[in-house]
Amino acid sequence: MKSLTQKEEEIMEHYWQYGPMQVRELQAHYEEPQPHVNTLATLVKILEEKGFLGHKALTARCFQYFARITKDEYKGGSLKNVIDKFFNRSYLSAVSTLVHEEKISVEELKQLIREVEQSA
């Protein structure tokens, strides 16, 4: 899965939250100062090229865009990319690093193991 820039991710958040919409509708969801509609149109086109958005024609020159992947699918793919890139495809190594850097305690890890065992 391709990664998103901060601005692209911001746009995707709007599509995940509000559903299908035109670029002008997207612009309306931003606080002032709103990004220019041409800027948003360019970013939406890039997101479509990356496969994150699709569109349907409402009229000859008017398109409604929609998310082609869910937020959960994006998060899962992003996590996989990080694990692949920085931990040599080892989820165990990633968890070990979190424990060693005290980002997650041993007790929290034990609790997670219990929860996984109960749900299996």
C-alpha positions as CSV (number, residue, x, y, z in Angstrom):
1,M,0.0,0.0,0.0
2,K,1.3,3.4,-0.9
3,S,1.8,5.9,1.9
4,L,0.0,9.2,2.3
5,T,1.3,12.7,2.9
6,Q,-0.1,14.6,5.9
7,K,-2.3,16.6,3.6
8,E,-3.5,13.5,1.7
9,E,-4.3,11.8,5.0
10,E,-6.2,14.9,6.1
11,I,-8.4,14.7,3.0
12,M,-8.9,11.0,3.4
13,E,-10.1,11.6,7.0
14,H,-12.9,13.8,5.6
15,Y,-13.9,11.1,3.1
16,W,-13.9,8.5,5.8
17,Q,-15.9,10.7,8.2
18,Y,-18.4,12.3,5.7
19,G,-18.6,9.8,2.8
20,P,-18.8,10.6,-0.9
21,M,-18.6,14.2,-1.9
22,Q,-17.5,16.7,-4.6
23,V,-14.4,18.7,-4.1
24,R,-16.4,21.9,-3.2
25,E,-18.2,19.9,-0.5
26,L,-14.8,18.7,0.7
27,Q,-13.6,22.3,0.9
28,A,-16.6,23.2,3.0
29,H,-15.5,20.8,5.8
30,Y,-12.3,22.9,6.3
31,E,-12.1,25.7,8.8
32,E,-11.0,29.2,7.7
33,P,-8.7,29.8,6.0
34,Q,-10.0,27.0,3.7
35,P,-7.5,25.5,1.1
36,H,-8.2,26.7,-2.4
37,V,-10.5,24.4,-4.4
38,N,-7.8,23.9,-7.1
39,T,-5.3,22.7,-4.4
40,L,-7.9,20.2,-3.1
41,A,-8.8,19.1,-6.6
42,T,-5.1,18.4,-7.3
43,L,-4.7,16.4,-4.1
44,V,-7.9,14.5,-4.8
45,K,-6.7,13.5,-8.2
46,I,-3.4,12.3,-6.7
47,L,-5.4,10.2,-4.2
48,E,-7.4,8.7,-7.0
49,E,-4.2,7.9,-8.9
50,K,-2.8,6.2,-5.7
51,G,-6.0,4.1,-5.5
52,F,-7.3,5.7,-2.3
53,L,-10.3,7.5,-4.0
54,G,-12.6,6.6,-6.8
55,H,-15.2,8.8,-8.6
56,K,-18.5,8.7,-10.3
57,A,-19.7,11.3,-12.8
58,L,-22.7,13.4,-11.8
59,T,-22.6,15.4,-14.9
60,A,-20.1,15.8,-17.8
61,R,-17.8,17.9,-15.7
62,C,-18.9,17.2,-12.1
63,F,-17.6,14.3,-10.1
64,Q,-18.3,12.8,-6.8
65,Y,-15.4,11.2,-5.1
66,F,-15.5,8.3,-2.6
67,A,-13.0,6.3,-0.5
68,R,-11.9,3.1,-2.1
69,I,-10.4,1.7,1.2
70,T,-11.6,2.0,4.7
71,K,-9.6,3.7,7.5
72,D,-9.0,0.3,9.1
73,E,-7.5,-1.0,5.9
74,Y,-5.2,2.0,5.6
75,K,-4.1,1.7,9.2
76,G,-3.4,-2.0,8.8
77,G,-1.4,-1.4,5.6
78,S,0.5,1.4,7.2
79,L,1.4,-0.7,10.2
80,K,2.5,-3.5,7.9
81,N,4.7,-1.0,5.9
82,V,6.4,0.1,9.1
83,I,7.0,-3.4,10.3
84,D,8.4,-4.4,7.0
85,K,10.6,-1.4,6.6
86,F,12.0,-1.0,10.1
87,F,11.6,-4.4,11.8
88,N,12.6,-6.7,8.9
89,R,9.0,-8.0,8.7
90,S,9.1,-9.1,12.3
91,Y,6.0,-8.2,14.4
92,L,7.8,-9.8,17.4
93,S,10.7,-7.5,16.9
94,A,8.4,-4.5,16.8
95,V,6.6,-5.5,20.0
96,S,10.0,-6.2,21.7
97,T,11.2,-2.7,20.8
98,L,8.0,-1.2,22.3
99,V,8.6,-3.1,25.5
100,H,12.3,-2.2,25.7
101,E,11.7,1.5,25.0
102,E,9.0,1.4,27.7
103,K,6.2,2.4,25.3
104,I,4.3,-0.6,26.5
105,S,4.8,-2.2,30.0
106,V,5.3,-5.9,30.5
107,E,2.0,-5.9,32.4
108,E,0.2,-4.3,29.5
109,L,1.7,-6.9,27.2
110,K,0.5,-9.7,29.5
111,Q,-3.0,-8.2,29.5
112,L,-2.9,-8.1,25.7
113,I,-1.9,-11.7,25.6
114,R,-4.8,-12.6,27.9
115,E,-7.3,-10.7,25.7
116,V,-6.0,-12.4,22.6
117,E,-6.2,-15.9,24.2
118,Q,-9.8,-15.2,25.4
119,S,-10.9,-14.1,22.0
120,A,-9.3,-17.0,20.1
